[in-house]
Amino acid sequence: MKKLALSLISLAILLIGGGFVYLKFSPPLVAFQSGYSTDKQVLLVEVGNKNAFGEIEIQDVLVNNNSKPSDMKLQLSNPNNGFIITNHFNGDEASEYTFKDINELKLEPKTDPQEQLDKVNSGTATEDDPIYAVTLVHSESINRVIIHYNYLGLSFEKEVSIQ
């Protein structure tokens, strides 16, 4: 009986440790530069959750040398509608898009932007498929974006270099 209990405890420790190591070496957030204004002071970074379970909660987004952007929003859309690059979140053009505060939405599982693009290309994308993008506005050109986020109670950081 003691051997069985010890074996179960050892197995549980191995599974939890293995899961932790897997998450640290394969973080769930996918993020890449999607578009920008000509002066790179307005930037769109597509984001998504590549894992099949658990939501991603974005905590903070910094630019360049760990500066707070002048403004930032999280866009929620669908593959058929796409995104808009704008620094006027309440303008006429932007009224057709959904902008939320950065920590107001959580990224649902299986929202990897590449998988969403594959659905578009195969003709299987629907308006129910969520896509996300962080819109950043800054007083100078943005050359680096740092996203701090939580997933399953663990903190992560993702850096995106802007070309």
N, C-alpha and C positions, 0 to 999 in steps of 0.2 A: 504494500500500500504506500509506503514511504517512497519507493522507487517511482511509482506512478505519479505521485504528487510532484516529486522533484523533476521528473521528465516533463510534466505539463508546465511547470513554472519555467523550466529552461526553454521549452519550445515557445512560450509566450514572450519571454525576454528576447529570444532570437528573432521572432516575427516583428516585434515592436522596434527593435534595433535595426533590423533590415529595412523596415519601412522608413524609418528616420533617415538612414543612409541613402536610400533610394531618392527620397524627396530632396535631400541636400544636393545630390549630384544630378538630379533631373527635375529642376523646379517647374511648377505647373504653368507659370505665366509665359505666354508668348507675346512679344511686343516688337514692333518694327515701325520705322518711319514710313508713313503712307503718303504724305503730301505736305506742302508748305507754301507760304507766300514768297514772293520774289526776294524779299529782304530777310527771310527766315525768322521773322519776329512772330509769326503765327505758324504753328506746327501741328500736324495731325499724326498721332502715334496709334496705330491699330493695336488692340490688345485682345487677348482671349485666354481661356482656360483649356489646356490640352488634356487634362485628366477627366476621367469618366465619373468622378464623384467629388463632392466638396466644392464649395464656392470660394472664390478669391475676393478678398476685401482690400481694396486699395486704400492705404493709410495716408500717403503723402506723395507728391511728385515735386522734384527739384530739377533745376536746369543749370547748365554750364558748371560753375564752381560752387555747387550746392546752394544756389540762390532760389528763392521762391519766385515763381513766375508772377507776372502782373495779374493774370487771371487764368483760370483753368476750369474746364468742364469735362464731364464724361458724356459722350454721345451714345445713345442707344438707337439702333436702327435695325434694318433687315437687309439681306443681300440684294433685294430688288430695288431698294431705295438708295442705299449707299450712304455716304457722309458728305458733309459740307465743310469747307475750310473757310472759317470766318472768325473775326474778332468781335462781331456784333451778335451776341447770343439772342437778343430780343428783336432783331431786325426782321424785315418782311421775308427775305429769302430763308432765314433761319427758322421761321415759324413752322415750316413743314418738317422740322427735325426735332428730336427730343434731346435736350441738354439737362443734365443733372449735376449737382455738386459731386465732387470726386468720391466722397465716401457715402453717397446716398444710394448707390447701386452696388450689388455684388455681381461678379462675373460668374455666370452659370457654367456648369461642367459642359465639356464637349463643344466649346465655342472657339476653338482654334481657327484663326482667320484663314489659314490655308485650307482647312477642311470645308469652311464655308465657301471659299472660292471654287473648290472642287465640285460642290453641290451646284453652284451657279453654272459651271461649265458643263455639267452633266444634265442640267435642266431639272434638278430635283429640289432646288432651293425654294423655300416658301416664305411668306411674310411672318410666319411664326418662329423662324430661325433668327435668334438675336445676334447682332454683331455690335462690337464696342470699339470706340476710339477715344483717346484722351486728346482734347484740344487745348493747346497751350498758347498763351499770349504773353510776350515779354518785351521789355523796352530795348533789347538788343538782340542780335542774331543768336539763335539757339544752336549750339553745337553738340550738346550732350543732355540726355534726359535720364534721371534716376528715379525709379518707381519703387517705393516701399510698400509692401503688401503682406497680408496674413493669409495663410492657408492651413486649415486644420490645426489652428492654434500656434503655428510656427511662423516666425517672421522671416521674410525674404527681401532681397533687393535685386532689382533688374536694371542694368544700365544699357541704354541705347545710344550709340554714336550716330550723329547726324552728318550725312555726307553733303 
